């Protein structure tokens, strides 16, 4: 997976054993093959923007650093607040 890639929610979480959404719109999934965590922002009901991958030691810090930027990132991708649809201009 590459940072900045938009993918389906099932693709985002398929490589991992679990996914967690502690903050609305920010999701983390374990990539057990690579031993990393994928951190993404939900753009629509089924679309996730991969923000970055982090190690076990980094994931909590990066996740909490990104949490305040959820709305800003979603606005850049023109996301409705209810995440019901992706708006294209």
The first five atom37 places (N, CA, C, CB, O) and aatype in JSON, in Angstrom:
{
  "aatype": [20, 20, 20, 20, 20, 20, 20, 20, 20, 20, 20, 20, 20, 20, 20, 20, 20, 20, 20, 20, 20, 20, 20, 20, 20, 20, 20, 20, 20, 20, 20, 20, 20, 20, 20, 20, 20, 20, 20, 20, 20, 20, 20, 20, 20, 20, 20, 20, 20, 20, 20, 20, 20, 20, 20, 20, 20, 20, 20, 20, 20, 20, 20, 20, 20, 20, 20, 20, 20, 20, 20, 20, 20, 20, 20, 20, 20, 20, 20, 20, 20, 20, 20, 20, 20, 20, 20, 20, 20],
  "atom_mask": [
    [1, 1, 1, 1, 1],
    [1, 1, 1, 1, 1],
    [1, 1, 1, 1, 1],
    [1, 1, 1, 1, 1],
    [1, 1, 1, 1, 1],
    [1, 1, 1, 1, 1],
    [1, 1, 1, 1, 1],
    [1, 1, 1, 1, 1],
    [1, 1, 1, 1, 1],
    [1, 1, 1, 1, 1],
    [1, 1, 1, 1, 1],
    [1, 1, 1, 1, 1],
    [1, 1, 1, 1, 1],
    [1, 1, 1, 1, 1],
    [1, 1, 1, 1, 1],
    [1, 1, 1, 1, 1],
    [1, 1, 1, 1, 1],
    [1, 1, 1, 1, 1],
    [1, 1, 1, 1, 1],
    [1, 1, 1, 1, 1],
    [1, 1, 1, 1, 1],
    [1, 1, 1, 1, 1],
    [1, 1, 1, 1, 1],
    [1, 1, 1, 1, 1],
    [1, 1, 1, 1, 1],
    [1, 1, 1, 1, 1],
    [1, 1, 1, 1, 1],
    [1, 1, 1, 1, 1],
    [1, 1, 1, 1, 1],
    [1, 1, 1, 1, 1],
    [1, 1, 1, 1, 1],
    [1, 1, 1, 1, 1],
    [1, 1, 1, 1, 1],
    [1, 1, 1, 1, 1],
    [1, 1, 1, 1, 1],
    [1, 1, 1, 1, 1],
    [1, 1, 1, 1, 1],
    [1, 1, 1, 1, 1],
    [1, 1, 1, 1, 1],
    [1, 1, 1, 1, 1],
    [1, 1, 1, 1, 1],
    [1, 1, 1, 1, 1],
    [1, 1, 1, 1, 1],
    [1, 1, 1, 1, 1],
    [1, 1, 1, 1, 1],
    [1, 1, 1, 1, 1],
    [1, 1, 1, 1, 1],
    [1, 1, 1, 1, 1],
    [1, 1, 1, 1, 1],
    [1, 1, 1, 1, 1],
    [1, 1, 1, 1, 1],
    [1, 1, 1, 1, 1],
    [1, 1, 1, 1, 1],
    [1, 1, 1, 1, 1],
    [1, 1, 1, 1, 1],
    [1, 1, 1, 1, 1],
    [1, 1, 1, 1, 1],
    [1, 1, 1, 1, 1],
    [1, 1, 1, 1, 1],
    [1, 1, 1, 1, 1],
    [1, 1, 1, 1, 1],
    [1, 1, 1, 1, 1],
    [1, 1, 1, 1, 1],
    [1, 1, 1, 1, 1],
    [1, 1, 1, 1, 1],
    [1, 1, 1, 1, 1],
    [1, 1, 1, 1, 1],
    [1, 1, 1, 1, 1],
    [1, 1, 1, 1, 1],
    [1, 1, 1, 1, 1],
    [1, 1, 1, 1, 1],
    [1, 1, 1, 1, 1],
    [1, 1, 1, 1, 1],
    [1, 1, 1, 1, 1],
    [1, 1, 1, 1, 1],
    [1, 1, 1, 1, 1],
    [1, 1, 1, 1, 1],
    [1, 1, 1, 1, 1],
    [1, 1, 1, 1, 1],
    [1, 1, 1, 1, 1],
    [1, 1, 1, 1, 1],
    [1, 1, 1, 1, 1],
    [1, 1, 1, 1, 1],
    [1, 1, 1, 1, 1],
    [1, 1, 1, 1, 1],
    [1, 1, 1, 1, 1],
    [1, 1, 1, 1, 1],
    [1, 1, 1, 1, 1],
    [1, 1, 1, 1, 1]
  ],
  "atom_positions": [
    [[0.84, -1.18, 0.0], [0.0, 0.0, 0.0], [0.88, 1.24, 0.0], [-0.96, 0.0, 1.22], [1.96, 1.26, 0.59]],
    [[0.4, 2.27, -0.68], [1.15, 3.51, -0.78], [0.39, 4.64, -0.1], [1.43, 3.86, -2.24], [-0.83, 4.74, -0.22]],
    [[1.13, 5.5, 0.6], [0.53, 6.66, 1.23], [-0.17, 7.49, 0.18], [1.59, 7.5, 1.99], [0.33, 7.66, -0.93]],
    [[-1.34, 8.01, 0.52], [-2.11, 8.82, -0.4], [-3.05, 8.01, -1.29], [-1.19, 9.61, -1.26], [-3.81, 8.59, -2.07]],
    [[-3.0, 6.71, -1.18], [-3.86, 5.85, -2.0], [-5.27, 5.83, -1.43], [-3.3, 4.4, -2.07], [-5.46, 5.72, -0.21]],
    [[-6.26, 5.96, -2.3], [-7.66, 5.81, -1.9], [-8.08, 4.39, -2.25], [-8.6, 6.88, -2.61], [-7.89, 3.94, -3.38]],
    [[-8.64, 3.7, -1.27], [-9.0, 2.29, -1.48], [-10.33, 1.99, -0.79], [-7.9, 1.36, -0.94], [-10.84, 2.8, -0.02]],
    [[-10.86, 0.83, -1.08], [-12.09, 0.42, -0.42], [-11.78, 0.08, 1.03], [-12.74, -0.79, -1.15], [-10.66, -0.26, 1.39]],
    [[-12.81, 0.2, 1.85], [-12.64, -0.11, 3.27], [-12.23, -1.57, 3.45], [-13.95, 0.19, 4.05], [-11.39, -1.88, 4.3]],
    [[-12.81, -2.47, 2.67], [-12.46, -3.89, 2.8], [-11.01, -4.15, 2.41], [-13.4, -4.76, 1.94], [-10.35, -4.98, 3.03]],
    [[-10.51, -3.45, 1.4], [-9.1, -3.58, 1.01], [-8.19, -3.04, 2.12], [-8.83, -2.83, -0.32], [-7.14, -3.62, 2.39]],
    [[-8.6, -1.95, 2.75], [-7.81, -1.33, 3.81], [-7.63, -2.26, 4.99], [-8.45, -0.03, 4.26], [-6.54, -2.34, 5.57]],
    [[-8.69, -2.98, 5.36], [-8.61, -3.82, 6.56], [-8.32, -5.29, 6.27], [-9.88, -3.72, 7.33], [-8.11, -6.06, 7.2]],
    [[-8.3, -5.72, 5.0], [-8.17, -7.14, 4.69], [-6.83, -7.75, 5.1], [-8.37, -7.35, 3.23], [-6.78, -8.93, 5.44]],
    [[-5.76, -6.98, 5.08], [-4.45, -7.54, 5.4], [-4.24, -7.69, 6.9], [-3.36, -6.66, 4.83], [-3.28, -8.32, 7.34]],
    [[-5.14, -7.13, 7.68], [-4.92, -7.13, 9.12], [-5.84, -8.03, 9.89], [-5.05, -5.76, 9.64], [-6.81, -8.59, 9.37]],
    [[-5.52, -8.15, 11.14], [-6.33, -8.95, 12.04], [-7.44, -8.12, 12.68], [-5.47, -9.58, 13.11], [-8.45, -8.67, 13.12]],
    [[-7.27, -6.8, 12.72], [-8.29, -5.97, 13.33], [-8.22, -4.56, 12.76], [-8.13, -5.94, 14.86], [-7.23, -4.16, 12.16]],
    [[-9.29, -3.83, 12.96], [-9.35, -2.41, 12.61], [-10.05, -1.7, 13.75], [-10.11, -2.19, 11.24], [-10.93, -2.25, 14.41]],
    [[-9.65, -0.47, 13.99], [-10.2, 0.3, 15.1], [-10.46, 1.72, 14.64], [-9.24, 0.28, 16.32], [-9.65, 2.31, 13.92]],
    [[-11.6, 2.27, 15.05], [-11.94, 3.65, 14.74], [-12.26, 4.36, 16.06], [-13.16, 3.73, 13.75], [-13.41, 4.45, 16.48]],
    [[-11.2, 4.85, 16.69], [-11.36, 5.52, 17.98], [-11.96, 6.91, 17.82], [-10.01, 5.61, 18.7], [-12.76, 7.36, 18.64]],
    [[-11.56, 7.59, 16.75], [-12.1, 8.9, 16.41], [-12.91, 8.76, 15.15], [-10.97, 9.97, 16.24], [-12.49, 8.08, 14.21]],
    [[-14.09, 9.39, 15.09], [-14.92, 9.26, 13.91], [-14.17, 9.74, 12.68], [-16.23, 10.06, 14.08], [-13.71, 10.88, 12.61]],
    [[-14.04, 8.86, 11.71], [-13.38, 9.18, 10.46], [-11.92, 8.77, 10.38], [-13.48, 10.62, 10.22], [-11.37, 8.74, 9.28]],
    [[-11.28, 8.45, 11.49], [-9.88, 8.02, 11.48], [-9.84, 6.55, 11.86], [-9.0, 8.88, 12.46], [-10.36, 6.15, 12.91]],
    [[-9.23, 5.75, 11.01], [-9.25, 4.31, 11.22], [-7.82, 3.75, 11.14], [-10.16, 3.62, 10.17], [-7.01, 4.21, 10.34]],
    [[-7.54, 2.78, 11.97], [-6.24, 2.12, 11.96], [-6.48, 0.62, 11.81], [-5.43, 2.43, 13.27], [-7.39, 0.06, 12.42]],
    [[-5.66, -0.02, 10.99], [-5.76, -1.46, 10.78], [-4.37, -2.06, 10.82], [-6.47, -1.79, 9.43], [-3.42, -1.5, 10.27]],
    [[-4.25, -3.2, 11.46], [-2.96, -3.89, 11.55], [-2.69, -4.61, 10.23], [-2.95, -4.89, 12.73], [-3.56, -5.3, 9.71]],
    [[-1.49, -4.44, 9.71], [-1.03, -5.18, 8.53], [-0.06, -6.23, 9.05], [-0.34, -4.23, 7.44], [1.14, -5.97, 9.2]],
    [[-0.57, -7.41, 9.34], [0.23, -8.44, 9.98], [1.35, -8.97, 9.09], [-0.66, -9.59, 10.41], [2.38, -9.42, 9.59]],
    [[1.17, -8.93, 7.77], [2.22, -9.39, 6.86], [3.46, -8.53, 6.97], [1.71, -9.38, 5.42], [4.58, -9.04, 6.96]],
    [[3.27, -7.21, 7.08], [4.39, -6.27, 7.1], [4.78, -5.86, 8.52], [4.06, -5.05, 6.29], [5.81, -5.22, 8.72]],
    [[3.96, -6.21, 9.5], [4.23, -5.82, 10.87], [4.06, -4.33, 11.1], [5.62, -6.22, 11.23], [4.72, -3.74, 11.96]],
    [[3.16, -3.72, 10.34], [2.89, -2.28, 10.44], [1.42, -2.04, 10.69], [3.34, -1.55, 9.17], [0.6, -2.95, 10.59]],
    [[1.09, -0.8, 11.02], [-0.3, -0.37, 11.15], [-0.58, 0.64, 10.06], [-0.58, 0.22, 12.57], [0.19, 1.58, 9.86]],
    [[-1.69, 0.47, 9.36], [-2.14, 1.42, 8.36], [-3.08, 2.4, 9.03], [-2.83, 0.71, 7.15], [-4.01, 2.0, 9.73]],
    [[-2.84, 3.69, 8.82], [-3.69, 4.73, 9.39], [-4.34, 5.46, 8.23], [-2.88, 5.71, 10.31], [-3.66, 5.94, 7.32]],
    [[-5.67, 5.56, 8.27], [-6.39, 6.19, 7.17], [-7.55, 7.04, 7.65], [-6.89, 5.15, 6.22], [-7.98, 6.96, 8.8]],
    [[-8.05, 7.85, 6.71], [-9.22, 8.69, 6.96], [-10.34, 8.19, 6.06], [-8.91, 10.21, 6.68], [-10.14, 7.94, 4.87]],
    [[-11.51, 8.04, 6.64], [-12.67, 7.59, 5.89], [-13.22, 8.74, 5.06], [-13.76, 7.04, 6.84], [-13.54, 9.8, 5.59]],
    [[-13.31, 8.52, 3.74], [-13.8, 9.54, 2.82], [-15.27, 9.35, 2.47], [-12.97, 9.54, 1.55], [-15.98, 10.31, 2.18]],
    [[-15.72, 8.11, 2.5], [-17.12, 7.78, 2.25], [-17.4, 6.47, 2.98], [-17.43, 7.66, 0.71], [-16.53, 5.95, 3.68]],
    [[-18.59, 5.97, 2.83], [-18.96, 4.73, 3.53], [-17.97, 3.61, 3.23], [-20.38, 4.29, 3.13], [-17.69, 2.78, 4.09]],
    [[-17.43, 3.57, 1.99], [-16.54, 2.48, 1.62], [-15.19, 2.94, 1.07], [-17.22, 1.61, 0.6], [-14.48, 2.12, 0.49]],
    [[-14.81, 4.2, 1.22], [-13.53, 4.67, 0.71], [-12.66, 5.21, 1.84], [-13.74, 5.76, -0.35], [-13.11, 5.99, 2.68]],
    [[-11.41, 4.76, 1.85], [-10.44, 5.15, 2.87], [-9.21, 5.73, 2.16], [-10.04, 3.93, 3.78], [-8.74, 5.19, 1.16]],
    [[-8.7, 6.83, 2.69], [-7.45, 7.42, 2.21], [-6.35, 6.97, 3.16], [-7.53, 8.99, 2.13], [-6.39, 7.28, 4.35]],
    [[-5.37, 6.23, 2.65], [-4.25, 5.78, 3.47], [-3.33, 6.97, 3.73], [-3.47, 4.62, 2.78], [-2.75, 7.53, 2.81]],
    [[-3.22, 7.35, 5.0], [-2.37, 8.49, 5.36], [-0.93, 8.04, 5.58], [-2.9, 9.17, 6.62], [0.01, 8.67, 5.09]],
    [[-0.77, 6.97, 6.32], [0.58, 6.49, 6.58], [0.58, 5.11, 7.2], [1.31, 7.46, 7.47], [-0.46, 4.58, 7.61]],
    [[1.78, 4.55, 7.27], [1.99, 3.28, 7.94], [2.94, 3.55, 9.11], [2.56, 2.19, 6.96], [3.89, 4.33, 8.98]],
    [[2.69, 2.91, 10.22], [3.49, 3.15, 11.42], [3.85, 1.83, 12.08], [2.74, 4.07, 12.42], [3.13, 0.84, 11.96]],
    [[4.96, 1.84, 12.78], [5.37, 0.66, 13.54], [4.57, 0.6, 14.83], [6.9, 0.68, 13.84], [3.83, 1.53, 15.17]],
    [[4.72, -0.5, 15.53], [4.05, -0.68, 16.8], [4.4, 0.43, 17.79], [4.41, -2.04, 17.39], [3.55, 0.88, 18.56]],
    [[5.64, 0.87, 17.76], [6.1, 1.93, 18.67], [5.57, 3.31, 18.3], [7.61, 1.96, 18.69], [5.46, 4.18, 19.16]],
    [[5.24, 3.52, 17.04], [4.83, 4.83, 16.55], [3.32, 5.01, 16.43], [5.44, 5.07, 15.23], [2.85, 6.15, 16.41]],
    [[2.56, 3.94, 16.35], [1.16, 4.01, 15.95], [0.32, 4.9, 16.86], [0.57, 2.63, 15.91], [-0.46, 5.71, 16.35]],
    [[0.44, 4.79, 18.14], [-0.39, 5.59, 19.05], [-0.09, 7.08, 18.91], [-0.19, 5.15, 20.5], [-1.0, 7.9, 18.86]],
    [[1.19, 7.42, 18.86], [1.58, 8.82, 18.72], [1.08, 9.41, 17.4], [3.1, 8.94, 18.8], [0.5, 10.49, 17.39]],
    [[1.29, 8.71, 16.3], [0.87, 9.2, 14.98], [-0.66, 9.3, 14.89], [1.4, 8.28, 13.86], [-1.2, 10.27, 14.34]],
    [[-1.34, 8.32, 15.43], [-2.8, 8.29, 15.41], [-3.36, 9.52, 16.12], [-3.33, 7.0, 16.07], [-4.26, 10.18, 15.61]],
    [[-2.82, 9.83, 17.29], [-3.31, 10.97, 18.06], [-2.87, 12.31, 17.46], [-2.83, 10.88, 19.5], [-3.56, 13.31, 17.64]],
    [[-1.75, 12.34, 16.76], [-1.33, 13.55, 16.05], [-2.25, 13.84, 14.86], [0.13, 13.41, 15.57], [-2.51, 15.0, 14.54]],
    [[-2.73, 12.79, 14.22], [-3.58, 12.95, 13.04], [-5.04, 13.24, 13.39], [-3.51, 11.71, 12.19], [-5.75, 13.84, 12.58]],
    [[-5.49, 12.83, 14.55], [-6.89, 12.98, 14.94], [-7.42, 14.4, 14.78], [-7.06, 12.54, 16.37], [-8.53, 14.57, 14.26]],
    [[-6.69, 15.44, 15.19], [-7.22, 16.8, 15.03], [-7.33, 17.25, 13.57], [-6.35, 17.77, 15.78], [-7.98, 18.26, 13.28]],
    [[-6.71, 16.53, 12.66], [-6.72, 16.91, 11.24], [-7.76, 16.18, 10.41], [-5.36, 16.66, 10.64], [-7.82, 16.37, 9.2]],
    [[-8.59, 15.34, 11.03], [-9.57, 14.54, 10.29], [-10.45, 15.41, 9.41], [-10.43, 13.73, 11.26], [-10.55, 15.17, 8.21]],
    [[-11.08, 16.41, 9.99], [-12.01, 17.26, 9.24], [-11.29, 18.0, 8.12], [-12.69, 18.27, 10.18], [-11.82, 18.11, 7.01]],
    [[-10.1, 18.5, 8.39], [-9.32, 19.21, 7.38], [-9.01, 18.31, 6.18], [-8.01, 19.74, 8.0], [-9.16, 18.73, 5.03]],
    [[-8.6, 17.09, 6.45], [-8.28, 16.14, 5.38], [-9.54, 15.79, 4.6], [-7.63, 14.85, 5.97], [-9.5, 15.73, 3.37]],
    [[-10.64, 15.55, 5.3], [-11.89, 15.23, 4.61], [-12.35, 16.39, 3.73], [-12.99, 14.87, 5.63], [-12.85, 16.17, 2.63]],
    [[-12.17, 17.62, 4.21], [-12.53, 18.78, 3.39], [-11.71, 18.84, 2.11], [-12.35, 20.07, 4.19], [-12.23, 19.18, 1.05]],
    [[-10.43, 18.51, 2.21], [-9.57, 18.51, 1.03], [-10.1, 17.53, -0.02], [-8.12, 18.14, 1.41], [-9.93, 17.75, -1.22]],
    [[-10.73, 16.47, 0.43], [-11.29, 15.46, -0.47], [-12.79, 15.63, -0.65], [-10.98, 14.07, 0.04], [-13.46, 14.75, -1.19]],
    [[-13.31, 16.78, -0.19], [-14.72, 17.17, -0.37], [-15.69, 16.12, 0.14], [-14.99, 17.45, -1.84], [-16.56, 15.65, -0.6]],
    [[-15.54, 15.75, 1.4], [-16.36, 14.72, 2.01], [-17.53, 15.36, 2.75], [-15.53, 13.86, 2.98], [-17.36, 16.36, 3.46]],
    [[-18.73, 14.78, 2.57], [-19.88, 15.2, 3.36], [-19.64, 14.83, 4.81], [-21.19, 14.55, 2.84], [-19.01, 13.81, 5.09]],
    [[-20.11, 15.63, 5.74], [-19.91, 15.35, 7.16], [-20.5, 14.01, 7.58], [-20.51, 16.46, 8.0], [-19.96, 13.36, 8.48]],
    [[-21.6, 13.58, 6.96], [-22.21, 12.31, 7.35], [-21.57, 11.12, 6.65], [-23.7, 12.34, 7.05], [-21.99, 9.98, 6.85]],
    [[-20.55, 11.37, 5.83], [-19.82, 10.33, 5.11], [-20.71, 9.48, 4.21], [-19.12, 9.45, 6.08], [-20.32, 8.37, 3.82]],
    [[-21.89, 9.99, 3.86], [-22.79, 9.17, 3.05], [-22.41, 9.15, 1.57], [-24.21, 9.67, 3.2], [-22.78, 8.24, 0.84]],
    [[-21.66, 10.16, 1.15], [-21.25, 10.14, -0.26], [-20.01, 10.99, -0.46], [-22.39, 10.63, -1.15], [-19.74, 11.92, 0.3]],
    [[-19.3, 10.67, -1.48], [-18.11, 11.42, -1.88], [-18.55, 12.44, -2.9], [-16.99, 10.48, -2.44], [-19.15, 12.07, -3.91]],
    [[-18.28, 13.7, -2.69], [-18.74, 14.76, -3.57], [-17.65, 15.06, -4.6], [-19.11, 16.05, -2.77], [-16.51, 15.33, -4.25]],
    [[-18.01, 15.0, -5.86], [-17.09, 15.36, -6.92], [-17.56, 16.64, -7.56], [-16.96, 14.23, -7.97], [-18.76, 16.86, -7.73]],
    [[-16.61, 17.48, -7.91], [-16.98, 18.75, -8.58], [-16.97, 18.56, -10.06], [-16.03, 19.89, -8.19], [-17.25, 19.51, -10.8]]
  ]
}
